[in-house]
Amino acid sequence: MDNPVAERLRALTRLQVLDSKLDEIHRLRGSLPEEVSDLEDDLEGLITRRNRIEDEIKRLNDEINAKKNKIEEFGAQIKKYEEQQMNVKNNREYEALRKEIEYANLEILTSEKKIRQFLEQIEQKEELLERTQHKVDDKKRELEEKQKELERIVDDTQKEEENLLKAIEEASAKVEERYLQGYRKIRMNMRNGLAVVMTDRDACGGCFSIIPPQVHIELKQRRRLIHCENCGRILVDHSFFDEVEEAMAQEA
């Protein structure tokens, strides 16, 4: 039967093997989850921009309709004033009506000018809307492709991931809390997530720094946890690591 240190090393090595398998699934997915999220944000931004342009076009059309109504109102006023001019009693009344007609005509001209300006703006907005809609369509297609790719990978690995998460939870429970925290801290600081590494000939399997002969002897004795003096990873000898992996393969 293994001594307590060997059992601890076995539990940590087992946990590392499981974590590495889960890391491999995450590497397989790569940056797809982040890409999908970024594309969703981009699409949302484009849709917001498109909706804003549509609202602006609607506002301009409302302005045009308001100006057209104003033209009709002033046109009716001109007709009324012209009829009243036929029945004026003096020049003062005639001049007052003439000024009203002049004012109404000026308002009509101003409204017609505004309508032309609004129509020009609408034309520009519609061109912008068309370009934005093309971007929305392209972004939707790109998002759908990425989502399908991610869904395919998730479908292929979901069951394995669920099993690994369960196994990691069980394996973590067998590691004393302070060693588990130390293991997780090392993993977090390592780009490849390796906290427990086997020796690679005369070197650390993580950073490949040479291991002194005395340390090799101690690794085989498994009397204490030994960390690489260079990178801080937990070291186990090659044969022990293989033994743990073989036992796990037989369990599966």
C-alpha positions as CSV (number, residue, x, y, z in Angstrom):
1,M,0.0,0.0,0.0
2,D,1.2,3.5,-0.9
3,N,2.4,5.8,1.9
4,P,0.4,9.0,2.5
5,V,2.7,11.1,0.2
6,A,2.4,8.6,-2.6
7,E,-1.4,8.6,-2.2
8,R,-1.4,12.3,-2.3
9,L,0.8,12.3,-5.5
10,R,-1.5,9.7,-7.0
11,A,-4.6,11.8,-6.3
12,L,-2.9,15.0,-7.7
13,T,-1.7,13.2,-10.8
14,R,-5.1,11.7,-11.4
15,L,-6.6,15.2,-11.1
16,Q,-4.1,16.6,-13.6
17,V,-4.8,13.9,-16.2
18,L,-8.5,14.7,-16.0
19,D,-8.0,18.4,-16.1
20,S,-5.7,18.0,-19.1
21,K,-8.4,16.1,-20.9
22,L,-10.9,18.8,-20.2
23,D,-8.4,21.5,-21.3
24,E,-8.0,19.6,-24.6
25,I,-11.8,19.8,-25.2
26,H,-11.6,23.6,-24.5
27,R,-8.7,23.9,-26.9
28,L,-10.7,22.0,-29.5
29,R,-13.4,24.6,-29.2
30,G,-10.7,27.2,-29.3
31,S,-11.8,30.8,-29.4
32,L,-15.2,29.9,-31.0
33,P,-17.3,30.8,-27.9
34,E,-15.6,34.2,-27.7
35,E,-16.0,34.6,-31.5
36,V,-19.7,33.8,-31.3
37,S,-20.2,36.3,-28.5
38,D,-18.3,39.0,-30.4
39,L,-20.4,38.4,-33.5
40,E,-23.6,38.5,-31.5
41,D,-22.5,41.9,-30.1
42,D,-21.5,43.1,-33.6
43,L,-24.9,42.0,-35.0
44,E,-26.8,43.7,-32.2
45,G,-24.9,46.9,-32.9
46,L,-25.6,46.7,-36.6
47,I,-29.3,46.0,-36.0
48,T,-29.5,49.0,-33.6
49,R,-27.8,51.2,-36.2
50,R,-30.3,49.9,-38.9
51,N,-33.2,50.6,-36.6
52,R,-32.0,54.1,-35.9
53,I,-31.7,54.8,-39.6
54,E,-35.2,53.5,-40.2
55,D,-36.5,55.7,-37.4
56,E,-34.7,58.7,-39.0
57,I,-36.3,58.0,-42.4
58,K,-39.7,57.7,-40.8
59,R,-39.1,61.0,-39.0
60,L,-38.2,62.7,-42.2
61,N,-41.2,61.3,-44.0
62,D,-43.4,62.6,-41.1
63,E,-41.7,66.0,-41.6
64,I,-42.5,65.9,-45.3
65,N,-46.2,65.0,-44.6
66,A,-46.4,67.8,-42.1
67,K,-44.9,70.3,-44.7
68,K,-47.4,69.0,-47.4
69,N,-50.3,69.6,-45.0
70,K,-48.9,73.0,-44.3
71,I,-48.7,73.7,-48.1
72,E,-52.4,72.7,-48.4
73,E,-53.4,74.9,-45.5
74,F,-51.6,77.9,-46.9
75,G,-52.9,77.1,-50.4
76,A,-56.5,77.2,-49.0
77,Q,-55.7,80.4,-47.2
78,I,-54.4,82.0,-50.5
79,K,-57.6,81.0,-52.3
80,K,-59.7,82.4,-49.5
81,Y,-57.7,85.7,-49.4
82,E,-57.9,86.0,-53.2
83,E,-61.7,85.7,-53.0
84,Q,-61.8,88.2,-50.2
85,Q,-59.8,90.7,-52.3
86,M,-62.7,90.7,-54.8
87,N,-64.9,92.2,-52.1
88,V,-62.6,94.7,-50.3
89,K,-64.0,98.2,-49.5
90,N,-60.7,100.1,-49.6
91,N,-57.0,99.9,-50.4
92,R,-56.0,99.2,-46.8
93,E,-58.0,96.0,-46.7
94,Y,-56.7,95.0,-50.1
95,E,-53.1,95.6,-49.0
96,A,-53.6,93.6,-45.8
97,L,-54.9,90.7,-47.8
98,R,-52.0,91.0,-50.3
99,K,-49.5,90.8,-47.4
100,E,-51.3,87.7,-46.1
101,I,-51.1,86.1,-49.6
102,E,-47.4,87.0,-49.9
103,Y,-46.7,85.5,-46.5
104,A,-48.6,82.3,-47.4
105,N,-46.7,82.0,-50.7
106,L,-43.4,82.5,-48.8
107,E,-44.4,79.7,-46.4
108,I,-45.3,77.4,-49.3
109,L,-41.9,78.1,-50.9
110,T,-40.1,77.5,-47.6
111,S,-42.0,74.3,-47.1
112,E,-41.3,73.1,-50.6
113,K,-37.6,73.8,-50.1
114,K,-37.7,71.9,-46.8
115,I,-39.4,68.9,-48.5
116,R,-36.6,68.9,-51.2
117,Q,-34.0,68.9,-48.4
118,F,-35.8,66.1,-46.5
119,L,-36.0,64.0,-49.8
120,E,-32.3,64.4,-50.3
121,Q,-31.7,63.3,-46.7
122,I,-34.0,60.3,-47.2
123,E,-32.1,59.3,-50.3
124,Q,-28.8,59.4,-48.4
125,K,-30.4,57.6,-45.4
126,E,-31.8,54.9,-47.7
127,E,-28.4,54.3,-49.3
128,L,-26.9,54.0,-45.8
129,L,-29.8,51.7,-44.8
130,E,-29.1,49.4,-47.8
131,R,-25.4,49.2,-46.9
132,T,-26.2,48.6,-43.3
133,Q,-28.7,45.9,-44.1
134,H,-26.1,44.1,-46.3
135,K,-23.8,44.2,-43.3
136,V,-26.5,42.8,-41.0
137,D,-27.1,40.0,-43.5
138,D,-23.4,39.2,-43.8
139,K,-23.0,39.3,-40.1
140,K,-26.0,37.0,-39.6
141,R,-24.5,34.5,-42.0
142,E,-21.1,34.6,-40.4
143,L,-22.7,34.2,-36.9
144,E,-24.9,31.2,-38.1
145,E,-21.8,29.5,-39.5
146,K,-19.8,30.0,-36.3
147,Q,-22.8,28.9,-34.1
148,K,-23.2,25.7,-36.2
149,E,-19.5,25.0,-35.9
150,L,-19.6,25.5,-32.2
151,E,-22.7,23.4,-31.8
152,R,-21.2,20.6,-33.7
153,I,-18.1,20.6,-31.5
154,V,-20.2,20.9,-28.3
155,D,-22.4,18.0,-29.4
156,D,-19.4,15.9,-30.1
157,T,-17.8,16.6,-26.8
158,Q,-20.6,17.4,-24.4
159,K,-21.0,13.9,-22.9
160,E,-17.3,13.6,-22.5
161,E,-17.1,17.0,-20.9
162,E,-19.9,16.1,-18.4
163,N,-18.2,12.9,-17.5
164,L,-14.9,14.7,-17.0
165,L,-16.4,17.4,-14.8
166,K,-18.0,14.8,-12.6
167,A,-14.7,12.8,-12.4
168,I,-12.8,16.0,-11.6
169,E,-15.2,16.8,-8.8
170,E,-14.7,13.3,-7.4
171,A,-10.9,13.5,-7.8
172,S,-10.8,16.9,-6.2
173,A,-12.6,15.6,-3.1
174,K,-9.8,13.1,-2.6
175,V,-7.1,15.8,-2.4
176,E,-6.6,17.6,0.9
177,E,-7.8,21.2,0.7
178,R,-4.4,22.9,1.1
179,Y,-2.8,20.8,-1.6
180,L,-5.8,21.2,-3.8
181,Q,-5.5,25.0,-3.5
182,G,-1.8,24.8,-4.2
183,Y,-2.5,22.7,-7.3
184,R,-5.1,25.1,-8.6
185,K,-2.8,28.1,-8.0
186,I,0.0,26.5,-10.0
187,R,-2.5,25.5,-12.8
188,M,-3.8,29.0,-13.0
189,N,-0.3,30.4,-13.4
190,M,0.7,28.0,-16.1
191,R,-0.3,28.8,-19.7
192,N,-0.7,25.1,-20.5
193,G,-2.5,24.3,-17.2
194,L,0.0,21.7,-16.1
195,A,0.6,21.7,-12.4
196,V,1.7,18.1,-12.1
197,V,4.3,17.0,-14.6
198,M,6.4,13.8,-15.1
199,T,10.1,13.9,-15.5
200,D,11.4,14.0,-19.1
201,R,14.7,12.1,-18.9
202,D,16.7,14.3,-16.6
203,A,14.5,17.4,-16.8
204,C,11.2,18.8,-15.6
205,G,8.4,17.9,-18.0
206,G,7.0,21.4,-17.7
207,C,9.9,23.9,-18.2
208,F,12.6,21.3,-19.1
209,S,15.1,22.5,-16.5
210,I,17.6,19.9,-15.5
211,I,16.7,18.0,-12.3
212,P,19.6,17.2,-9.9
213,P,20.3,13.4,-9.5
214,Q,19.4,13.6,-5.8
215,V,16.0,14.9,-6.6
216,H,15.5,11.9,-9.0
217,I,16.2,9.6,-6.2
218,E,13.7,11.4,-3.9
219,L,11.1,11.3,-6.7
220,K,11.2,7.6,-6.8
221,Q,11.0,7.3,-3.0
222,R,7.9,9.5,-3.0
223,R,8.4,10.6,0.6
224,R,7.6,14.3,0.0
225,L,6.0,16.6,-2.6
226,I,8.8,17.9,-4.8
227,H,8.4,21.1,-6.8
228,C,10.5,22.1,-9.8
229,E,13.0,24.8,-8.5
230,N,12.6,26.7,-11.8
231,C,8.8,26.7,-12.6
232,G,7.3,25.5,-9.3
233,R,5.3,22.6,-10.8
234,I,4.8,19.4,-8.8
235,L,7.2,16.7,-10.1
236,V,6.5,13.0,-10.3
237,D,8.8,10.4,-11.9
238,H,7.8,9.1,-15.4
239,S,7.0,5.6,-14.3
240,F,4.6,6.8,-11.6
241,F,2.7,9.1,-14.0
242,D,2.4,6.2,-16.5
243,E,1.2,3.9,-13.7
244,V,-1.6,6.4,-12.8
245,E,-2.7,6.8,-16.4
246,E,-2.7,3.1,-17.0
247,A,-4.9,2.5,-13.9
248,M,-7.3,5.2,-15.1
249,A,-7.5,3.6,-18.5
250,Q,-8.4,0.3,-17.0
251,E,-11.1,1.9,-14.9
252,A,-12.6,3.4,-18.1
